[in-house]
C-alpha cells in the first residue's frame, strides 16, 4: 500500500535543533545575565568591608539572610550553566569559520570566568550560609576577611578574564559577521574598561552581565545573514 504522507519529523532531532539554535543561545544569555545581576546584587547586600562589628553581628544573626544566600548561590549556578550553554551554541554555530586562537581563548576564558564567579559568590555567601546550616553567627573579623577576598576575586581577577572573553568574542564576531560592527567596537571598548579599571567598585561587577544581555538581545533581534548558519546534511 502506497502512502502520500511526507517525511516524518524525528522529535528528538527537532528538539536538538531547537536547543542548538541561535534563539536558544540568546535566551540562555538573557537568563544568565538576569540571574547573575540578581545574585550579585543579593549577595553584595551583606555588610561591606567598612561595616562595624555590631552591623555584622546583627545582619548574620537573622536566619533569613542565610536562606537568601543559599537561594542566590543556586541562582548563580543555573545562570552560569546558561552562560556555558550560550558559549557552546555560539561556538557550534560558527563551526569551521572559527579562528582557532580566538576560539580557544573564548572557550578557556569562559570556563575560567565561570570558575571565578563560583569562587567569588561562594566567598560572599559563606558567612550567611554558616548561619543557615545552624552554625553560630560568624566572627566579624572573619566575615570581613572573606568579603575582602571576594572583592579581590570579583573586582580584580574577574574583570580581566571578562576582558579576554570580550576581546575573543569581538575577534570571532568580526571574522564571522555574527554581530554588527558597532557591537564589536563597543565590546572592545568595554574590554578595555575592564582591563584598565583599577578600582574595587561594586558597579563594575555588573558590567559583565549587562554586556552578555546586550549581545544576547542583538543576536535575538538581528540574525546576521550567513552568521551561525548550521551545516546542511547531504542527502543519502
QUIGI-V640831 format. One record per pair of residues at least 4 apart in sequence whose ideal C-beta (glycine too) atoms are under 6 Angstrom apart, sorted by sequence separation. I is the first residue (numbers start at 1). J is the second residue. D is the distance in whole Angstrom. If there is no record, write none. Layout:
I_J_D ; I_J_D
This chain:
35_39_6 ; 40_44_6 ; 47_51_3 ; 51_55_4 ; 75_79_6 ; 94_98_4 ; 104_108_6 ; 105_109_6 ; 109_113_6 ; 116_120_6 ; 125_129_5 ; 138_142_5 ; 150_154_6 ; 151_155_5 ; 152_156_5 ; 153_157_5 ; 154_158_5 ; 172_176_6 ; 179_183_5 ; 193_197_6 ; 206_210_6 ; 218_222_6 ; 9_14_6 ; 19_24_5 ; 51_56_5 ; 98_103_4 ; 130_135_4 ; 138_143_5 ; 173_178_5 ; 179_184_6 ; 173_179_4 ; 197_204_6 ; 47_55_5 ; 130_138_6 ; 47_56_5 ; 174_184_5 ; 127_138_4 ; 173_184_5 ; 47_59_5 ; 170_184_5 ; 127_143_4 ; 170_187_4 ; 169_187_6 ; 170_188_5 ; 126_146_6 ; 166_187_5 ; 190_211_6 ; 87_110_5 ; 123_146_5 ; 166_190_6 ; 167_191_5 ; 166_191_4 ; 123_149_5 ; 124_150_5 ; 123_150_4 ; 163_191_4 ; 43_72_5 ; 42_72_4 ; 120_150_5 ; 163_194_4 ; 162_194_5 ; 163_195_5 ; 39_72_4 ; 120_153_4 ; 80_114_5 ; 119_153_5 ; 120_154_4 ; 159_194_4 ; 183_218_6 ; 39_75_4 ; 39_76_4 ; 80_117_6 ; 116_153_6 ; 35_75_5 ; 116_157_6 ; 116_158_5 ; 36_79_5 ; 35_79_3 ; 76_121_5 ; 155_200_4 ; 162_208_5 ; 178_224_6 ; 32_79_5 ; 177_224_5 ; 113_161_5 ; 112_161_5 ; 151_200_5 ; 178_227_4 ; 32_82_4 ; 177_227_5 ; 31_82_5 ; 32_83_4 ; 154_205_5 ; 176_227_6 ; 73_125_5 ; 109_161_6 ; 113_165_6 ; 28_82_4 ; 109_164_4 ; 110_165_6 ; 69_125_4 ; 109_165_4 ; 28_85_4 ; 29_86_4 ; 28_86_4 ; 69_128_4 ; 105_164_6 ; 69_129_5 ; 25_86_5 ; 66_128_5 ; 70_132_5 ; 106_168_4 ; 65_128_5 ; 66_129_6 ; 105_168_4 ; 25_89_4 ; 24_89_6 ; 25_90_6 ; 66_131_4 ; 67_132_6 ; 66_132_3 ; 102_168_5 ; 60_127_6 ; 20_89_6 ; 102_171_4 ; 102_172_5 ; 60_131_5 ; 61_137_5 ; 99_175_5 ; 60_137_5 ; 43_121_6 ; 60_138_6 ; 97_176_5 ; 57_137_6 ; 43_124_4 ; 43_125_6 ; 94_176_5 ; 56_140_4 ; 53_140_4 ; 56_143_6 ; 49_144_6 ; 49_147_6 ; 49_148_6 ; 93_228_3 ; 44_202_6 ; 40_205_6 ; 37_206_6 ; 37_209_5 ; 36_209_4 ; 33_209_4 ; 33_212_4 ; 32_212_6 ; 33_213_4 ; 29_212_5 ; 30_213_6 ; 30_216_5 ; 29_216_3 ; 26_216_4 ; 26_219_4 ; 26_220_4 ; 22_219_6 ; 22_228_5
